[in-house]
Amino acid sequence: MGPTRKLNALVVDDEPSLVRVVEGYLAKDGFDVRTAGDGETALALARASEPDLVVLDLGLPGMDGVEVCRQLRTFSRCYILMLTARADEVDVLIGLGVGADDYVTKPFSPRQLMARVGVLLRRPRTGLSAENDGEAQRTFGDLVIDPAAHEVRVGASVVPLTRMEYDLLDVLSSRPRVVFSRQQLLDAVWDDTSGIASDEHLVDIHIGHLRRKLGDDPRAARYILTIRGVGYRMGSG
């Protein structure tokens, strides 16, 4: 086997002191780090460097973090960790709704940030390893999940999903008759042994956005069913 590829990270924030701290910790952890202080520069760097991880501030000047995240998702499947100084849930929901994988609220300790990064990166991504090579497609009505191609289709249309969204769908569809609790989904997708990713509401946020992308009305769900008081399972479509 050849040498392991060094992971690329992009840190986007208009506070130079914070950027230096985050850059230093990521570099110490083995990342090749680039930085940007505004959205336009960040998008240009992301296109050029194809980062594995983007640490993205929500409150950027000019083009804000939500719009940067939205545009990133048109060409990149990188992990996106949002930073926000505004703790109200609306900002968090907006950030995750456009494709962010997780968020950290300022002020935060560098150790907390790196723990979140570790949670995102620890689990080998579904569909990117040999274990899924040749695995049969899973069909639920018009919904087709192709693990080998890491592709999801509804009818003839490919549905662009974030890594977290895909992994949630992959876990649910791998055992379609099993009801997964929110905690089980957290354990499976976030794979957090440190207890950092313990917010079960994160699952609801990602499931909600996944349903919207699949055109699955939660009031009459076909693909992802809510089992009241328990969790979620796949439907027949």
Residue frames as a rotation matrix with the C-alpha (Angstrom) as fourth column:
MET 1
0.573 0.820 0.000 0.00
0.820 -0.573 0.000 0.00
0.000 0.000 -1.000 0.00
GLY 2
-0.172 -0.598 0.783 1.11
0.520 -0.730 -0.444 3.54
0.837 0.331 0.436 -0.69
PRO 3
-0.928 -0.226 -0.296 1.34
0.369 -0.459 -0.808 6.28
0.047 -0.859 0.509 1.91
THR 4
-0.005 0.966 -0.260 -1.90
0.960 -0.068 -0.272 7.61
-0.280 -0.251 -0.926 3.42
ARG 5
-0.166 0.003 0.986 -3.02
0.615 -0.782 0.105 10.84
0.771 0.624 0.128 1.80
LYS 6
-0.877 -0.154 -0.456 -2.77
0.456 -0.568 -0.685 13.88
-0.153 -0.809 0.568 4.03
LEU 7
0.087 0.995 0.044 -6.19
0.991 -0.082 -0.101 15.35
-0.097 0.053 -0.994 4.73
ASN 8
-0.734 -0.253 0.630 -6.95
0.415 -0.902 0.122 18.88
0.537 0.351 0.767 3.56
ALA 9
0.000 0.734 -0.679 -8.79
0.958 -0.195 -0.211 21.38
-0.287 -0.650 -0.703 5.76
LEU 10
-0.460 -0.032 0.887 -10.12
0.426 -0.885 0.189 24.86
0.779 0.465 0.421 5.07
VAL 11
-0.317 0.303 -0.899 -10.76
0.890 -0.232 -0.393 27.26
-0.328 -0.924 -0.196 7.96
VAL 12
-0.388 0.295 0.873 -13.11
0.526 -0.707 0.472 30.14
0.757 0.643 0.119 7.15
ASP 13
0.431 0.471 -0.769 -13.53
0.894 -0.336 0.295 32.93
-0.120 -0.815 -0.567 9.72
ASP 14
0.463 -0.226 0.857 -13.00
0.308 -0.866 -0.394 36.70
0.831 0.446 -0.331 9.81
GLU 15
0.908 -0.252 0.335 -11.34
-0.410 -0.369 0.834 36.61
-0.087 -0.894 -0.439 13.24
PRO 16
0.354 -0.836 -0.420 -7.58
-0.523 0.195 -0.829 36.20
0.775 0.513 -0.368 12.54
SER 17
-0.406 -0.543 0.735 -6.78
-0.911 0.177 -0.373 35.14
0.073 -0.821 -0.566 16.10
LEU 18
0.331 0.607 0.723 -9.37
-0.592 0.730 -0.341 32.35
-0.735 -0.315 0.601 16.01
VAL 19
0.897 -0.032 -0.442 -8.19
-0.388 0.424 -0.819 31.24
0.214 0.905 0.367 12.57
ARG 20
-0.037 -0.998 -0.050 -4.61
-0.764 0.060 -0.642 30.96
0.644 0.014 -0.765 13.83
VAL 21
-0.331 -0.044 0.942 -5.65
-0.841 0.465 -0.274 28.82
-0.427 -0.884 -0.191 16.79
VAL 22
0.641 0.660 0.391 -7.83
-0.388 0.719 -0.577 26.46
-0.662 0.218 0.717 14.75
GLU 23
0.729 -0.448 -0.517 -5.22
-0.512 0.143 -0.847 26.27
0.453 0.883 -0.125 11.98
GLY 24
-0.250 -0.912 0.327 -2.55
-0.910 0.105 -0.401 25.36
0.332 -0.397 -0.856 14.52
TYR 25
-0.148 0.261 0.954 -4.56
-0.663 0.690 -0.291 22.57
-0.734 -0.676 0.071 16.09
LEU 26
0.872 0.489 0.022 -5.58
-0.292 0.555 -0.779 21.10
-0.393 0.673 0.627 12.73
ALA 27
0.466 -0.786 -0.407 -2.00
-0.653 0.006 -0.758 21.24
0.598 0.619 -0.510 11.46
LYS 28
-0.394 -0.601 0.695 -0.80
-0.917 0.315 -0.246 19.55
-0.071 -0.734 -0.675 14.64
ASP 29
0.157 0.572 0.805 -3.35
-0.415 0.778 -0.472 16.82
-0.896 -0.260 0.360 13.98
GLY 30
-0.447 -0.523 0.725 -1.87
0.350 0.644 0.680 16.21
-0.823 0.558 -0.105 10.53
PHE 31
0.595 0.733 0.329 -4.05
0.632 -0.173 -0.755 18.37
-0.497 0.657 -0.567 8.27
ASP 32
-0.702 -0.579 0.414 -2.79
0.712 -0.565 0.417 20.45
-0.008 0.588 0.809 5.38
VAL 33
0.091 0.800 -0.592 -4.62
0.811 -0.405 -0.422 23.70
-0.578 -0.442 -0.686 6.26
ARG 34
-0.671 -0.140 0.728 -5.72
0.551 -0.751 0.364 26.64
0.496 0.645 0.581 4.14
THR 35
-0.382 0.515 -0.767 -7.54
0.705 -0.375 -0.602 29.68
-0.598 -0.771 -0.220 5.52
ALA 36
-0.512 0.300 0.805 -9.94
0.553 -0.602 0.576 32.33
0.657 0.740 0.142 4.28
GLY 37
-0.888 0.151 -0.435 -11.54
0.289 -0.553 -0.781 35.39
-0.359 -0.819 0.448 5.86
ASP 38
-0.317 0.824 -0.471 -14.54
-0.746 -0.523 -0.413 35.71
-0.587 0.220 0.779 3.54
GLY 39
0.344 0.635 0.692 -16.91
-0.137 0.763 -0.631 33.54
-0.929 0.122 0.350 1.56
GLU 40
0.892 0.008 -0.453 -15.70
-0.451 -0.085 -0.889 34.32
-0.045 0.996 -0.072 -1.95
THR 41
-0.072 -0.993 -0.088 -12.11
-0.964 0.092 -0.251 33.43
0.257 0.067 -0.964 -1.09
ALA 42
-0.299 0.009 0.954 -13.27
-0.598 0.778 -0.195 30.31
-0.744 -0.629 -0.227 0.72
LEU 43
0.699 0.647 0.304 -15.20
-0.151 0.550 -0.822 29.02
-0.699 0.528 0.482 -2.29
ALA 44
0.679 -0.531 -0.507 -12.27
-0.661 -0.143 -0.737 29.66
0.319 0.835 -0.448 -4.63
LEU 45
-0.367 -0.853 0.370 -9.91
-0.930 0.327 -0.169 27.80
0.023 -0.406 -0.914 -2.29
ALA 46
0.000 0.453 0.891 -12.37
-0.441 0.800 -0.407 24.95
-0.897 -0.393 0.200 -1.89
ARG 47
0.925 0.338 -0.176 -12.60
-0.285 0.305 -0.909 24.48
-0.253 0.890 0.378 -5.65
ALA 48
0.403 -0.857 -0.323 -8.82
-0.745 -0.101 -0.659 24.52
0.532 0.506 -0.679 -5.96
SER 49
-0.532 -0.757 0.380 -7.86
-0.815 0.336 -0.473 22.36
0.230 -0.561 -0.795 -2.96
GLU 50
0.113 0.688 -0.717 -10.85
-0.308 0.710 0.633 19.98
0.945 0.149 0.292 -2.64
PRO 51
-0.555 -0.400 0.729 -10.83
-0.776 -0.066 -0.627 19.97
0.299 -0.914 -0.274 1.18
ASP 52
-0.574 0.339 -0.745 -11.90
0.372 0.919 0.131 16.98
0.730 -0.201 -0.654 3.25
LEU 53
-0.007 0.498 -0.867 -13.03
0.992 -0.103 -0.067 19.29
-0.123 -0.861 -0.493 6.07
VAL 54
-0.366 -0.050 0.929 -14.29
0.273 -0.960 0.056 22.88
0.890 0.274 0.365 6.13
VAL 55
-0.315 0.247 -0.917 -14.56
0.916 -0.174 -0.361 24.72
-0.249 -0.953 -0.171 9.46
LEU 56
-0.518 0.249 0.818 -16.96
0.553 -0.632 0.543 27.50
0.652 0.734 0.190 8.54
ASP 57
-0.865 0.213 -0.454 -18.09
0.270 -0.566 -0.779 30.53
-0.423 -0.796 0.433 10.53
LEU 58
-0.051 0.948 0.314 -21.78
0.981 0.107 -0.162 31.33
-0.187 0.300 -0.935 10.18
GLY 59
0.728 0.443 -0.523 -21.38
0.459 -0.882 -0.109 35.09
-0.510 -0.161 -0.845 10.66
LEU 60
-0.333 -0.872 0.360 -19.00
0.872 -0.140 0.469 36.00
-0.358 0.470 0.807 7.84
PRO 61
-0.214 0.229 -0.949 -19.03
-0.169 -0.966 -0.195 39.51
-0.962 0.119 0.246 6.38
GLY 62
-0.525 0.079 -0.847 -20.66
-0.846 -0.156 0.510 39.82
-0.092 0.985 0.149 2.95
MET 63
0.076 0.491 -0.868 -21.57
-0.508 0.768 0.390 36.30
0.858 0.411 0.308 1.88
ASP 64
0.170 0.014 0.985 -22.52
-0.981 0.092 0.168 34.59
-0.088 -0.996 0.030 5.15
GLY 65
-0.705 -0.585 0.401 -21.68
-0.600 0.793 0.103 31.06
-0.378 -0.168 -0.910 6.17
VAL 66
0.066 0.814 0.577 -25.08
-0.037 0.580 -0.814 29.70
-0.997 0.033 0.069 5.21
GLU 67
0.832 0.244 -0.499 -24.65
-0.460 -0.201 -0.865 30.81
-0.311 0.949 -0.055 1.60
VAL 68
-0.158 -0.950 -0.270 -21.05
-0.986 0.164 0.003 29.58
0.042 0.267 -0.963 1.52
CYS 69
-0.572 0.013 0.820 -22.27
-0.324 0.915 -0.240 26.21
-0.753 -0.403 -0.520 2.80
ARG 70
0.510 0.848 0.148 -25.05
-0.113 0.236 -0.965 26.11
-0.853 0.475 0.216 0.22
GLN 71
0.674 -0.287 -0.681 -22.61
-0.738 -0.232 -0.633 26.78
0.023 0.930 -0.368 -2.61
LEU 72
-0.437 -0.854 0.284 -20.04
-0.866 0.485 0.125 24.33
-0.244 -0.191 -0.951 -1.27
ARG 73
-0.235 0.420 0.877 -22.65
-0.154 0.874 -0.460 21.61
-0.960 -0.243 -0.141 -1.45
THR 74
0.767 0.489 -0.417 -23.09
-0.462 -0.031 -0.886 22.18
-0.446 0.872 0.202 -5.19
PHE 75
0.571 -0.600 -0.560 -19.60
-0.538 0.241 -0.808 20.78
0.620 0.763 -0.185 -5.84
SER 76
-0.523 -0.852 0.041 -18.19
-0.544 0.297 -0.785 19.21
0.656 -0.432 -0.619 -2.66
ARG 77
0.546 0.638 -0.543 -19.01
0.029 0.633 0.774 16.36
0.837 -0.438 0.327 -0.28
CYS 78
-0.548 -0.836 0.046 -16.54
0.035 -0.077 -0.996 17.57
0.836 -0.544 0.071 2.34
TYR 79
-0.029 0.456 -0.889 -17.39
0.987 0.156 0.048 17.54
0.161 -0.876 -0.455 6.02
ILE 80
-0.254 -0.005 0.967 -18.66
0.089 -0.996 0.018 20.96
0.963 0.090 0.253 7.06
LEU 81
-0.153 0.123 -0.981 -18.41
0.982 0.126 -0.137 22.00
0.107 -0.984 -0.140 10.70
MET 82
0.260 0.365 0.894 -20.22
0.366 -0.894 0.259 25.28
0.894 0.259 -0.366 11.34
LEU 83
-0.674 -0.406 -0.617 -19.09
0.736 -0.294 -0.610 27.82
0.066 -0.865 0.497 13.94
THR 84
0.080 0.740 0.668 -21.70
0.429 -0.631 0.647 30.18
0.900 0.235 -0.368 15.35
ALA 85
-0.938 -0.345 0.038 -21.67
0.147 -0.495 -0.856 32.90
0.314 -0.798 0.515 17.98
ARG 86
-0.391 0.891 0.231 -25.48
-0.888 -0.431 0.162 32.92
0.244 -0.142 0.959 17.93
ALA 87
-0.953 -0.143 0.268 -26.77
-0.249 0.874 -0.417 30.12
-0.175 -0.464 -0.869 20.07
ASP 88
-0.094 0.993 0.067 -30.42
-0.718 -0.021 -0.696 30.32
-0.690 -0.114 0.715 19.08
GLU 89
-0.169 0.047 0.984 -31.72
0.193 0.981 -0.014 27.22
-0.967 0.187 -0.175 17.38
VAL 90
0.831 0.536 -0.148 -32.84
-0.016 -0.243 -0.970 28.98
-0.556 0.808 -0.193 14.20
ASP 91
0.354 -0.779 -0.517 -29.28
-0.926 -0.371 -0.075 29.58
-0.133 0.505 -0.853 13.11
VAL 92
-0.520 -0.544 0.658 -28.35
-0.504 0.818 0.278 25.99
-0.690 -0.187 -0.700 13.86
LEU 93
0.194 0.699 0.688 -31.30
0.296 0.627 -0.721 24.67
-0.935 0.344 -0.085 11.87
ILE 94
0.875 0.092 -0.476 -30.50
-0.371 -0.505 -0.779 26.93
-0.311 0.859 -0.407 8.93
GLY 95
-0.013 -0.985 -0.173 -26.87
-0.966 -0.032 0.258 25.90
-0.260 0.171 -0.950 8.97
LEU 96
-0.592 -0.184 0.785 -27.60
-0.167 0.980 0.104 22.19
-0.788 -0.070 -0.611 9.05
GLY 97
0.408 0.885 0.226 -30.44
0.116 0.196 -0.974 22.59
-0.906 0.423 -0.023 6.56
VAL 98
0.767 -0.168 -0.619 -28.08
-0.630 -0.381 -0.677 23.68
-0.122 0.909 -0.398 3.79
GLY 99
0.764 -0.371 -0.528 -25.76
-0.058 0.775 -0.629 20.74
0.642 0.511 0.571 4.29
ALA 100
-0.112 -0.804 0.584 -23.58
-0.873 -0.201 -0.444 21.27
0.475 -0.559 -0.679 7.36
ASP 101
-0.069 -0.005 -0.998 -22.67
0.093 0.996 -0.011 18.08
0.993 -0.094 -0.068 9.21
ASP 102
0.182 0.088 -0.979 -22.30
0.967 0.164 0.195 19.51
0.177 -0.983 -0.056 12.70
TYR 103
0.420 -0.021 0.907 -21.89
0.064 -0.997 -0.053 22.77
0.905 0.081 -0.417 14.59
VAL 104
-0.237 -0.481 -0.844 -19.96
0.952 0.058 -0.300 24.29
0.193 -0.875 0.445 17.51
THR 105
0.762 0.567 0.313 -21.17
0.466 -0.815 0.344 27.35
0.450 -0.116 -0.885 19.41
LYS 106
-0.333 -0.874 0.354 -18.67
0.355 -0.464 -0.812 30.08
0.874 -0.145 0.464 20.27
PRO 107
0.099 -0.994 -0.046 -16.88
-0.984 -0.091 -0.151 30.41
0.146 0.060 -0.988 22.60
PHE 108
0.977 0.131 -0.168 -15.42
-0.119 0.990 0.078 26.92
0.176 -0.057 0.983 22.41
SER 109
0.352 -0.901 0.255 -12.18
-0.482 0.059 0.874 25.32
-0.802 -0.431 -0.413 23.50
PRO 110
-0.121 -0.471 -0.874 -9.80
-0.987 0.150 0.056 23.99
0.105 0.869 -0.484 20.84
ARG 111
-0.928 -0.209 0.310 -10.13
-0.274 0.944 -0.185 20.56
-0.254 -0.257 -0.933 22.45
GLN 112
-0.089 0.974 0.210 -13.89
-0.040 0.207 -0.978 20.69
-0.995 -0.095 0.021 22.01
LEU 113
0.416 0.206 -0.886 -13.48
-0.821 -0.333 -0.463 21.63
-0.391 0.920 0.031 18.35
MET 114
-0.489 -0.699 -0.521 -10.98
-0.847 0.522 0.095 18.85
0.206 0.488 -0.848 17.70
ALA 115
-0.733 0.328 0.596 -13.25
-0.092 0.821 -0.564 16.36
-0.674 -0.468 -0.572 19.45
ARG 116
0.370 0.905 -0.209 -16.03
-0.300 -0.097 -0.949 17.33
-0.879 0.413 0.236 17.04
VAL 117
0.182 -0.401 -0.898 -13.65
-0.983 -0.060 -0.172 16.97
0.015 0.914 -0.405 14.09
GLY 118
-0.818 -0.546 0.181 -12.61
-0.562 0.825 -0.053 13.58
-0.121 -0.145 -0.982 15.39
VAL 119
-0.238 0.833 0.500 -16.23
-0.073 0.498 -0.864 12.49
-0.968 -0.242 -0.058 15.58
LEU 120
0.584 0.487 -0.649 -16.76
-0.623 -0.245 -0.743 13.47
-0.521 0.838 0.161 11.95
LEU 121
0.159 -0.650 -0.743 -13.64
-0.943 0.123 -0.309 11.75
0.292 0.750 -0.593 10.68
ARG 122
-0.372 -0.448 0.813 -13.43
-0.774 0.633 -0.005 8.68
-0.512 -0.631 -0.583 12.90
ARG 123
0.211 0.550 0.808 -15.86
-0.011 0.828 -0.561 6.48
-0.977 0.110 0.181 11.04
PRO 124
-0.868 -0.458 0.191 -14.79
0.156 0.114 0.981 5.25
-0.471 0.882 -0.028 7.58
ARG 125
-0.418 0.755 -0.505 -17.34
-0.745 -0.603 -0.284 6.76
-0.519 0.258 0.815 5.25
THR 126
0.045 0.568 0.822 -20.01
0.167 0.807 -0.567 4.44
-0.985 0.163 -0.059 3.96
GLY 127
0.908 0.363 0.211 -19.65
0.227 -0.001 -0.974 3.77
-0.353 0.932 -0.084 0.25
LEU 128
0.662 -0.722 -0.204 -16.00
-0.731 -0.560 -0.389 4.81
0.166 0.406 -0.898 0.14
SER 129
-0.245 -0.767 0.593 -14.50
-0.824 0.487 0.289 1.53
-0.511 -0.418 -0.752 1.29
ALA 130
-0.770 -0.172 -0.615 -14.16
-0.548 0.671 0.499 -1.88
0.327 0.721 -0.611 -0.27
GLU 131
-0.862 0.430 0.268 -16.80
0.101 0.663 -0.741 -3.35
-0.497 -0.612 -0.615 2.04
ASN 132
0.072 0.957 -0.280 -19.53
-0.240 -0.256 -0.936 -1.90
-0.968 0.135 0.211 -0.20
ASP 133
-0.598 -0.343 -0.724 -18.05
-0.764 -0.031 0.645 -3.02
-0.243 0.939 -0.244 -3.52
GLY 134
-0.832 0.268 -0.486 -20.60
-0.141 0.745 0.652 -5.07
0.537 0.611 -0.582 -5.39
GLU 135
-0.801 0.594 -0.066 -23.31
0.229 0.202 -0.952 -4.66
-0.553 -0.778 -0.298 -2.74
ALA 136
-0.456 0.707 0.541 -26.76
0.865 0.209 0.457 -4.92
0.210 0.676 -0.707 -4.21
GLN 137
-0.771 0.309 0.557 -28.93
-0.212 -0.949 0.233 -1.87
0.601 0.062 0.797 -4.68
ARG 138
-0.734 0.599 -0.319 -31.69
0.567 0.283 -0.773 -1.33
-0.373 -0.749 -0.548 -2.14
THR 139
-0.776 0.527 0.346 -35.10
0.061 -0.483 0.873 -0.37
0.627 0.699 0.343 -3.50
PHE 140
-0.622 0.659 -0.424 -38.00
0.552 -0.015 -0.834 1.21
-0.556 -0.752 -0.354 -1.62
GLY 141
0.557 0.828 -0.057 -40.65
0.457 -0.364 -0.812 2.11
-0.693 0.426 -0.581 -4.16
ASP 142
0.920 -0.191 0.344 -39.17
0.218 -0.480 -0.850 4.89
0.327 0.856 -0.400 -6.30
LEU 143
0.644 -0.706 0.296 -36.19
-0.754 -0.519 0.403 5.26
-0.131 -0.483 -0.866 -3.94
VAL 144
0.847 -0.463 -0.260 -33.01
0.314 0.832 -0.458 3.42
0.429 0.307 0.850 -4.95
ILE 145
0.684 -0.696 0.220 -29.87
-0.631 -0.412 0.658 3.35
-0.367 -0.588 -0.720 -2.81
ASP 146
0.836 -0.480 -0.266 -26.72
0.102 0.612 -0.784 2.15
0.539 0.629 0.561 -4.57
PRO 147
0.869 -0.492 -0.053 -23.99
-0.008 -0.120 0.993 1.55
-0.495 -0.862 -0.108 -1.93
ALA 148
0.216 -0.841 0.496 -21.30
0.869 0.398 0.296 0.65
-0.446 0.367 0.816 -4.47
ALA 149
-0.093 -0.185 0.978 -21.79
0.772 -0.634 -0.047 3.92
0.629 0.751 0.202 -6.36
HIS 150
-0.640 -0.038 -0.768 -22.60
0.664 -0.532 -0.526 5.87
-0.388 -0.846 0.366 -3.17
GLU 151
-0.931 0.357 0.074 -25.63
-0.207 -0.685 0.699 7.17
0.300 0.636 0.712 -5.04
VAL 152
-0.549 0.835 -0.033 -29.27
0.411 0.235 -0.881 7.77
-0.728 -0.497 -0.472 -4.15
ARG 153
-0.956 0.291 0.045 -32.02
-0.077 -0.395 0.916 8.17
0.284 0.872 0.400 -6.75
VAL 154
-0.343 0.938 0.055 -35.70
0.049 0.076 -0.996 8.94
-0.938 -0.339 -0.072 -6.61
GLY 155
0.835 0.548 0.057 -37.15
0.028 0.060 -0.998 7.84
-0.550 0.835 0.035 -9.92
ALA 156
0.637 -0.606 0.477 -34.67
0.698 0.190 -0.690 8.93
0.327 0.772 0.544 -12.58
SER 157
0.622 -0.341 0.705 -33.22
-0.270 -0.939 -0.215 11.79
0.735 -0.056 -0.676 -10.50
VAL 158
-0.141 -0.759 -0.636 -30.02
0.698 0.379 -0.607 11.55
0.702 -0.530 0.476 -8.48
VAL 159
0.876 0.463 0.131 -30.48
0.198 -0.595 0.779 13.11
0.439 -0.657 -0.613 -5.03
PRO 160
-0.104 -0.967 0.232 -27.42
0.033 -0.237 -0.971 15.01
0.994 -0.094 0.057 -3.74
LEU 161
0.882 0.393 -0.260 -26.90
0.226 0.131 0.965 14.19
0.413 -0.910 0.027 -0.06
THR 162
0.293 -0.792 0.536 -24.37
-0.895 -0.424 -0.139 15.26
0.337 -0.439 -0.833 2.54
ARG 163
-0.569 -0.586 -0.577 -22.23
-0.335 0.806 -0.488 12.56
0.751 -0.085 -0.655 4.09
MET 164
-0.895 0.260 0.363 -24.30
-0.324 0.183 -0.928 12.53
-0.307 -0.948 -0.079 7.27
GLU 165
0.062 0.975 -0.215 -27.56
-0.901 -0.039 -0.433 12.33
-0.430 0.221 0.875 5.33
TYR 166
0.124 -0.069 -0.990 -26.27
-0.725 0.675 -0.138 9.47
0.678 0.735 0.034 3.22
ASP 167
-0.815 -0.532 -0.229 -24.97
-0.238 0.668 -0.705 7.59
0.528 -0.521 -0.671 6.25
LEU 168
-0.577 0.701 0.419 -28.29
-0.588 0.000 -0.809 7.92
-0.568 -0.713 0.412 8.07
LEU 169
0.389 0.747 -0.540 -30.11
-0.914 0.238 -0.329 6.59
-0.118 0.622 0.775 5.02
ASP 170
-0.180 -0.561 -0.808 -27.54
-0.598 0.714 -0.363 3.83
0.781 0.418 -0.464 4.64
VAL 171
-0.949 -0.168 0.267 -27.97
-0.315 0.463 -0.829 2.67
0.015 -0.870 -0.492 8.24
LEU 172
-0.219 0.955 0.199 -31.77
-0.688 -0.007 -0.726 2.74
-0.692 -0.296 0.659 8.05
SER 173
0.471 0.459 -0.753 -31.93
-0.881 0.293 -0.372 0.97
0.050 0.839 0.543 4.68
SER 174
-0.517 -0.744 -0.423 -29.40
-0.684 0.656 -0.317 -1.71
0.514 0.126 -0.849 5.62
ARG 175
-0.919 0.324 -0.223 -31.94
0.393 0.767 -0.507 -3.19
0.007 -0.554 -0.833 8.07
PRO 176
-0.751 0.566 0.339 -35.27
-0.200 -0.685 0.701 -1.94
0.629 0.459 0.628 6.76
ARG 177
0.221 0.899 -0.378 -37.53
0.221 0.331 0.917 -3.73
0.950 -0.286 -0.126 9.27
VAL 178
-0.207 -0.400 -0.893 -35.54
0.957 0.107 -0.270 -2.56
0.204 -0.910 0.361 12.29
VAL 179
0.817 0.420 0.396 -36.62
0.289 -0.891 0.349 0.51
0.500 -0.171 -0.849 14.25
PHE 180
-0.259 -0.957 -0.131 -33.56
0.766 -0.121 -0.631 2.58
0.588 -0.264 0.764 15.21
SER 181
0.613 0.355 -0.706 -33.69
0.735 -0.583 0.345 4.89
-0.289 -0.730 -0.619 18.21
ARG 182
0.925 -0.290 0.244 -32.15
-0.163 -0.885 -0.436 8.34
0.343 0.364 -0.866 17.89
GLN 183
0.494 -0.779 0.385 -29.32
-0.688 -0.079 0.722 7.28
-0.532 -0.621 -0.575 20.16
GLN 184
0.344 -0.341 0.875 -28.62
0.402 0.895 0.190 4.21
-0.848 0.287 0.445 18.03
LEU 185
0.780 -0.029 0.625 -28.43
0.598 -0.262 -0.758 6.42
0.186 0.965 -0.187 14.95
LEU 186
0.813 -0.543 0.212 -26.10
-0.577 -0.799 0.167 8.82
0.079 -0.258 -0.963 16.76
ASP 187
0.342 -0.702 0.625 -23.88
-0.362 0.516 0.777 5.91
-0.867 -0.492 -0.077 17.75
ALA 188
0.419 -0.119 0.900 -23.89
0.658 0.723 -0.211 4.47
-0.626 0.680 0.381 14.24
VAL 189
0.705 -0.035 0.708 -23.36
0.616 -0.465 -0.636 7.64
0.351 0.885 -0.306 12.23
TRP 190
0.753 -0.438 0.491 -21.49
-0.503 -0.864 0.000 9.97
0.424 -0.247 -0.871 14.54
ASP 191
0.526 -0.554 -0.645 -19.57
0.467 0.822 -0.326 7.08
0.711 -0.129 0.691 16.16
ASP 192
0.106 -0.444 0.890 -18.78
-0.506 -0.795 -0.336 9.19
0.856 -0.414 -0.309 19.22
THR 193
0.200 -0.118 -0.973 -17.13
0.632 0.774 0.036 7.31
0.749 -0.622 0.229 22.05
SER 194
-0.808 -0.585 -0.065 -16.33
0.446 -0.538 -0.715 10.53
0.384 -0.607 0.696 23.94
GLY 195
-0.161 0.842 -0.514 -19.95
0.925 -0.053 -0.376 11.60
-0.343 -0.536 -0.771 24.42
ILE 196
-0.849 -0.199 -0.489 -19.54
0.077 -0.963 0.257 14.84
-0.522 0.181 0.834 22.44
ALA 197
-0.750 0.607 -0.262 -22.26
-0.477 -0.222 0.850 14.09
0.458 0.763 0.456 19.89
SER 198
-0.890 0.409 -0.203 -25.01
0.441 0.655 -0.614 13.36
-0.118 -0.636 -0.763 22.39
ASP 199
-0.585 0.693 -0.421 -27.69
-0.498 -0.716 -0.489 15.71
-0.641 -0.076 0.764 21.09
GLU 200
-0.510 0.434 0.743 -30.46
0.565 0.820 -0.090 13.46
-0.648 0.374 -0.664 19.77
HIS 201
0.488 0.709 -0.509 -32.09
0.087 -0.620 -0.780 16.52
-0.868 0.336 -0.365 18.17
LEU 202
-0.368 -0.691 -0.622 -29.28
-0.668 -0.269 0.694 16.43
-0.647 0.671 -0.363 15.59
VAL 203
-0.838 0.108 0.535 -30.81
0.338 0.872 0.354 13.23
-0.428 0.478 -0.767 14.25
ASP 204
0.173 0.985 0.004 -34.22
0.684 -0.118 -0.720 14.90
-0.708 0.127 -0.694 13.84
ILE 205
0.283 -0.141 -0.949 -32.62
-0.415 -0.910 0.011 17.84
-0.865 0.390 -0.316 12.00
HIS 206
-0.707 -0.647 -0.287 -30.79
-0.551 0.249 0.797 15.60
-0.444 0.721 -0.532 9.54
ILE 207
-0.643 0.561 0.521 -33.77
0.611 0.786 -0.094 13.28
-0.462 0.258 -0.848 9.05
GLY 208
0.338 0.814 -0.472 -35.97
0.327 -0.572 -0.752 16.31
-0.883 0.100 -0.459 8.34
HIS 209
0.061 -0.385 -0.921 -33.62
-0.734 -0.643 0.220 17.62
-0.676 0.662 -0.322 5.69
LEU 210
-0.899 -0.371 0.232 -33.15
-0.167 0.782 0.601 14.14
-0.404 0.502 -0.765 4.23
ARG 211
-0.226 0.906 0.358 -36.91
0.684 0.409 -0.604 13.79
-0.693 0.108 -0.713 3.90
ARG 212
0.448 0.387 -0.806 -37.19
-0.200 -0.835 -0.512 17.12
-0.871 0.391 -0.297 2.10
LYS 213
-0.403 -0.688 -0.603 -34.55
-0.777 -0.091 0.623 16.07
-0.484 0.720 -0.498 -0.41
LEU 214
-0.949 0.059 0.309 -36.31
0.160 0.937 0.312 12.76
-0.271 0.346 -0.898 -1.00
GLY 215
-0.610 0.792 0.000 -39.71
-0.563 -0.434 0.703 14.46
0.557 0.429 0.711 -1.32
ASP 216
-0.476 0.366 -0.800 -40.95
0.541 0.838 0.062 12.43
0.693 -0.404 -0.597 1.64
ASP 217
-0.075 0.556 0.828 -43.76
-0.481 -0.748 0.459 14.24
0.874 -0.363 0.323 3.46
PRO 218
-0.928 -0.371 0.037 -43.41
-0.207 0.433 -0.877 13.39
0.310 -0.822 -0.479 7.18
ARG 219
-0.371 0.868 0.329 -47.21
-0.808 -0.128 -0.574 13.56
-0.457 -0.479 0.750 7.56
ALA 220
0.821 0.558 0.122 -47.56
-0.421 0.734 -0.533 10.71
-0.387 0.386 0.838 5.05
ALA 221
-0.043 -0.992 -0.119 -44.04
-0.876 -0.020 0.481 9.31
-0.480 0.125 -0.868 4.90
ARG 222
0.869 0.264 -0.418 -43.20
-0.463 0.731 -0.501 6.64
0.174 0.629 0.757 2.35
TYR 223
0.350 -0.851 -0.391 -39.46
-0.063 0.395 -0.916 6.15
0.935 0.345 0.085 2.81
ILE 224
-0.764 -0.632 -0.130 -38.51
0.138 0.036 -0.990 7.15
0.630 -0.774 0.059 6.38
LEU 225
0.274 0.951 -0.142 -41.16
0.246 0.074 0.966 6.35
0.930 -0.300 -0.214 8.96
THR 226
-0.544 -0.319 0.776 -41.34
-0.642 -0.438 -0.630 7.88
0.541 -0.841 0.034 12.43
ILE 227
-0.052 0.479 -0.876 -42.21
0.474 0.784 0.400 5.29
0.879 -0.395 -0.268 15.06
ARG 228
0.331 0.267 0.905 -43.63
-0.416 -0.820 0.394 7.41
0.847 -0.507 -0.161 17.84
GLY 229
0.782 -0.048 0.622 -41.78
-0.620 0.055 0.783 7.09
-0.072 -0.997 0.013 21.11
VAL 230
0.720 -0.536 0.440 -39.10
0.398 0.839 0.371 4.87
-0.568 -0.091 0.818 19.57
GLY 231
-0.296 -0.872 -0.390 -37.32
-0.025 -0.401 0.916 6.30
-0.955 0.281 0.097 16.54
TYR 232
0.188 0.255 -0.949 -37.15
-0.902 -0.337 -0.269 5.74
-0.389 0.906 0.166 12.76
ARG 233
-0.258 -0.322 0.911 -37.27
0.191 0.907 0.375 2.90
-0.947 0.270 -0.172 10.26
MET 234
-0.928 -0.100 -0.360 -37.53
-0.329 -0.238 0.914 2.49
-0.177 0.966 0.188 6.51
GLY 235
0.113 0.985 0.127 -40.89
-0.477 0.166 -0.863 2.18
-0.872 0.037 0.489 4.79
SER 236
0.016 -0.044 0.999 -41.74
0.588 0.808 0.026 0.20
-0.809 0.587 0.039 1.68
GLY 237
-0.909 -0.329 -0.254 -42.04
0.030 -0.662 0.749 3.33
-0.415 0.674 0.612 -0.49
